[in-house]
Amino acid sequence: MPSSAAYDATGVRTTTPWISDLAAGIREVLRRDLTPHMTACQVAELLRPSLGRPGLLSAAQQEGCAETYRQHLLYAEPDGSFSVVALVWLPGQRTPIHDHLSWCVAGVHQGQETEHRYRPAGDDPAAGLVRDGSTVNPTGALSAIAPPGDIHRVCNTGPTKAISLHIYGADISRLGSSVRRTYDAPHDEP
């Protein structure tokens, strides 16, 4: 697959200048061999100018699903070092509580998302989790995430569809997900 390849929701190959330029910038950041957190921070700055830009995604890449949030693969680097996806969230949809297997950047492209962060309740993994904060992220908000300690849940608590762009330091087209582990919710929340 050439480095400028992207795919629409039906798997048809497309080429967009935005994807090509973004991928080139990410490759340059990866050449610097930074820590995962610094990599995520620098990749976030590459994504920032695109958030909220009209016409960035095709109509098919903005389609949601009534049952769960929907992931649209926009690009996967041929060597497996990163991928770009659009996540579409209808009101009320959310992820399970999870962490990631790689660094990750998430930017709100449309609408708003709420992120709940968690930490272990104690040294014993059986002690479970406690909520460690929540943030409402409007259009344009960015998060740079790197394991360990990246346990969170993302949800659309707004009244309209939300779309976020995610860049993972892994090939989602091969793995299917960036999630390493899922966790049970603390006893005091659903």
Steps between C-alpha positions, in 0.01 A plus 500: 500500500653836404560748780226736379227235495182544700180301490137603515232321707447242224870416471547692175848650476517877492786746507467831676759773540403531869581135574818513295626813680399372844670164442822671384501713816442199725786312331728796574399498869560124521852543356586708809470190721333689787327358805144381433352801683717752311414324173128533578541869591679580175255300288215684673641829374494360145132413536395830661450707178266239352250483785166649404606562140196467268524235228781309670302175513274349236131442577571127540778572753250696712240223524415370843346173618194468725651220713846636583748768404645438155864491393601601146856414402640798310861388466743230614875541450633203301765416763236486776643794696180708510143533379239773476132441570181702533270396783134595468295516820124537517358656819545271801757268341817418694801275514562251775758612754831413334867574452710494185781287364673801343515878503184664374376843396130585506357823365135604497407587143127562551276523806636420844625198691534434869804313627500335842846409632565222753779371720542180701333519842811349663803280448286188467348472149194338658429831678356636175499856369400842620409793278788747489333784309279587207532746217249621241690544174343736241583517131873568466601335829798264487624222727846343483500162674776252572500186713532416781242684705270583210183338636192684378151490348379728222134581446275732307301678770382768257169518312649462149739273312867536592797411280855465622821434309742255659858422412640184656860382518379162372332360189130486578431338161692193622414511872137611474534719810752704694365363827735296713267421791147580610407552864193470717340827599539613861217379723343846516442543123333301220 
